[in-house]
């Protein structure tokens, strides 16, 4: 086996002393609590702190907000779209349900005996007056669904 060169020997000794010195400094000079820091240094870092003051008086009440739209459950209707078949094994179909004229869509969904399918899109369309549903059919048979929309006047 070859002897290490003088440069490798010196580098190894220097590495040993640097690691040993770092370990000694970390164990001896490691600050683990603010009680180890001189109070004048802490005050310079944070500024002098006195006791907390009393809470201030409550502010004046804000102005009343505008009244919200009022409607009753009789203003909410459910509409259905056209029942739609989805081809088997990765077929995709899309259909929507529209709200009556003047109504807006609050939400929606679909109904149907889908066994192995996923919704790829389910969101409001047509400026918020209809609900669109797109289905991907992973089953080996043709599936069907009917979109619906919840609308309010």
C-alpha positions as CSV (number, residue, x, y, z in Angstrom):
1,X,0.0,0.0,0.0
2,X,1.2,3.5,-0.8
3,X,2.0,6.1,1.7
4,X,-0.3,9.2,1.6
5,X,1.4,12.3,0.1
6,X,2.4,15.1,2.4
7,X,-0.5,17.3,1.0
8,X,-3.1,14.6,1.9
9,X,-1.7,14.2,5.4
10,X,-1.7,17.9,6.1
11,X,-5.3,18.2,4.7
12,X,-6.5,15.3,6.9
13,X,-4.9,16.9,10.0
14,X,-6.5,20.3,9.2
15,X,-9.9,18.7,8.6
16,X,-9.7,16.9,12.0
17,X,-8.8,20.1,13.9
18,X,-11.5,22.1,12.1
19,X,-14.2,19.5,12.9
20,X,-13.0,19.1,16.5
21,X,-12.9,22.9,17.0
22,X,-16.4,23.3,15.6
23,X,-17.7,20.6,17.9
24,X,-16.1,22.1,20.9
25,X,-17.4,25.6,20.1
26,X,-21.0,24.3,19.5
27,X,-21.0,22.4,22.8
28,X,-19.5,25.2,24.8
29,X,-20.9,28.4,23.2
30,X,-24.3,27.2,22.0
31,X,-27.1,29.6,23.1
32,X,-30.1,27.7,24.1
33,X,-32.0,30.3,26.2
34,X,-32.3,34.1,26.2
35,X,-31.1,34.1,29.7
36,X,-27.6,33.4,28.3
37,X,-27.7,36.8,26.4
38,X,-26.6,40.0,28.1
39,X,-29.7,42.1,29.0
40,X,-28.3,45.2,27.3
41,X,-27.9,43.2,24.0
42,X,-31.5,42.0,24.3
43,X,-32.8,45.5,24.9
44,X,-30.8,46.7,21.9
45,X,-32.4,44.0,19.7
46,X,-36.0,44.4,20.9
47,X,-36.1,47.8,22.5
48,X,-37.2,48.3,26.1
49,X,-40.6,46.9,26.8
50,X,-43.0,48.0,29.4
51,X,-46.2,46.5,30.6
52,X,-49.0,46.1,28.1
53,X,-51.5,49.0,28.1
54,X,-55.2,48.8,28.7
55,X,-57.4,48.0,25.6
56,X,-58.8,50.9,23.8
57,X,-62.4,51.9,23.5
58,X,-64.6,50.1,20.9
59,X,-64.9,52.0,17.6
60,X,-68.1,53.3,16.2
61,X,-70.4,50.9,14.4
62,X,-70.1,50.8,10.6
63,X,-72.8,51.8,8.2
64,X,-75.5,49.2,7.5
65,X,-74.9,47.2,4.3
66,X,-77.2,47.1,1.4
67,X,-80.1,44.6,1.7
68,X,-79.4,41.3,0.0
69,X,-81.7,39.7,-2.6
70,X,-84.7,38.1,-0.9
71,X,-86.4,35.0,-2.3
72,X,-88.3,32.2,-1.0
73,X,-88.1,28.5,-1.7
74,X,-90.9,28.9,-4.2
75,X,-88.4,31.1,-6.3
76,X,-86.1,28.1,-6.6
77,X,-86.8,25.5,-9.3
78,X,-85.0,22.4,-10.6
79,X,-84.9,21.9,-14.4
80,X,-83.7,18.8,-16.2
81,X,-81.9,18.5,-19.5
82,X,-82.1,15.8,-22.1
83,X,-81.3,12.2,-21.0
84,X,-78.0,11.3,-22.7
85,X,-76.3,8.0,-23.5
86,X,-72.6,7.5,-23.0
87,X,-70.8,4.9,-25.2
88,X,-68.9,2.2,-23.3
89,X,-65.1,1.9,-22.7
90,X,-64.1,5.5,-22.6
91,X,-67.0,7.2,-24.4
92,X,-67.6,10.9,-23.5
93,X,-70.9,12.7,-23.7
94,X,-71.9,16.2,-22.6
95,X,-75.4,17.7,-22.0
96,X,-76.8,20.7,-20.1
97,X,-79.9,21.8,-18.3
98,X,-81.1,25.4,-18.8
99,X,-82.8,27.7,-16.4
100,X,-86.1,29.4,-17.2
101,X,-85.7,32.8,-18.9
102,X,-84.7,35.4,-16.3
103,X,-83.4,32.8,-13.8
104,X,-79.8,32.2,-12.8
105,X,-78.2,28.8,-12.0
106,X,-77.3,28.2,-8.3
107,X,-75.8,24.7,-8.9
108,X,-76.6,21.4,-10.6
109,X,-75.5,17.9,-11.2
110,X,-76.7,14.7,-12.9
111,X,-78.8,11.7,-12.2
112,X,-78.5,8.2,-13.7
113,X,-77.3,4.7,-13.0
114,X,-73.7,5.4,-13.9
115,X,-71.6,2.4,-12.6
116,X,-68.0,3.2,-13.7
117,X,-67.8,6.7,-14.9
118,X,-66.3,10.1,-13.9
119,X,-67.5,13.7,-14.3
120,X,-65.0,15.6,-16.4
121,X,-66.9,18.9,-16.3
122,X,-69.7,20.1,-14.0
123,X,-70.1,23.8,-14.1
124,X,-72.4,26.8,-15.0
125,X,-72.4,28.0,-18.6
126,X,-74.3,30.5,-20.8
127,X,-73.6,33.5,-18.4
128,X,-74.8,31.5,-15.4
129,X,-78.1,30.4,-16.9
130,X,-77.4,26.7,-17.4
131,X,-75.5,23.8,-15.9
132,X,-73.2,21.7,-18.1
133,X,-72.3,18.0,-17.3
134,X,-69.7,15.9,-19.2
135,X,-69.3,12.3,-18.4
136,X,-66.5,9.7,-19.3
137,X,-67.9,6.2,-19.2
138,X,-65.3,3.5,-18.2
139,X,-67.9,0.7,-18.0
140,X,-68.2,-2.0,-20.7
141,X,-71.8,-1.1,-21.2
142,X,-73.6,2.0,-22.5
143,X,-74.6,4.3,-19.6
144,X,-77.0,7.2,-19.5
145,X,-77.4,10.4,-17.4
146,X,-79.7,13.3,-17.1
147,X,-78.3,16.7,-16.2
148,X,-80.2,19.0,-13.9
149,X,-79.9,22.7,-12.8
150,X,-81.0,24.4,-9.6
151,X,-82.3,27.8,-10.6
152,X,-83.6,30.9,-8.9
153,X,-85.4,33.9,-10.2
